[in-house]
């Protein structure tokens, strides 16, 4: 399932959502490509999506979840990739 959390991550003067899949990276990359989300937006296990694209991504079929739920689902699917050097 494709998941998106609310745009609550600040960076570069704007807010961002995280787009992820709890099925596979292939599913995630294919979904992102259909929306024209560039590959450079992929960060370890998710795509960063600017707040102004949130409604369009949900309309295209992404399921809105909390940030905590998104991480929980990634961990449960074995798809979570933590930053290097993290605990």
N, C-alpha and C positions, 0 to 999 in steps of 0.2 A: 504494500500500500504506500502511496506517496503521501508524505506528511509535510505540513508547514507550520511553524510556530509564529506567534505574533511578532510584528516588527518592533523589537525592543532592544536590539543590540546596536549600540551607537558606534559609528566609525566614519571617518572622512566627511564629517558634517551632516550625516543623515542617519536614519534608522534602517536596520536590516532585519529580515526574517531568515530562517534557515530552512531549506528545502531538503528533505531526506527521504529515503526509502527503507522500510523495514523488511524488504524482500531481497533486493540485490542492487549493486551499483549499476548494473546494466539497465535495470528498470529506471533508476534515477537519471542516468545519462540520457536515455531515450526520451523521457518526459521533458527534461530540461531542453533538449534539442528541439522538440516540437514547439516550445514557447520562445525559441531564439535566445535562451539564456546562454551566454558564452561560456566555453570551457574554462576560461580564466576565473570564473566565479566559483569553481569547485575548490573546496578546502577540506582535505582529509576524508570527510565522510558526509559532506553536505554541500549544497550550493548556497552562497549568500545572495539574497534577493532583496533589492531595495523596496522600501515601504510602499512606494507608488505602484509597484507591480503586484502587491499582495492580493488584491481583489481579483485580478486577472488570473493569477495562479490558482486561486481557490475555484474560480469559475471553470477553469480547465480540468478540474478534478482532484486537486490536492485536498487532503483532509486537514482542517485546522485542528491543532492540538496545542497544549501548553508546551513551553520550552522543556519543562521537567519531563513531560510525557514523551516528547520527541527523543530525548536522551535515553529514557528508560526503554523505549522501543528499539533504538539502535543497539543498546547493550544486549537486550534480550535476543536480538537477531544475530548477534555476533558481528555487527557491522560498525561498531564504535571504534574510531581511531583517535586516540588522544594525542595531544601535542607532545613532541619529543621533550624529554626532560621533566615531564609532569609526573606526579605521584602515581 
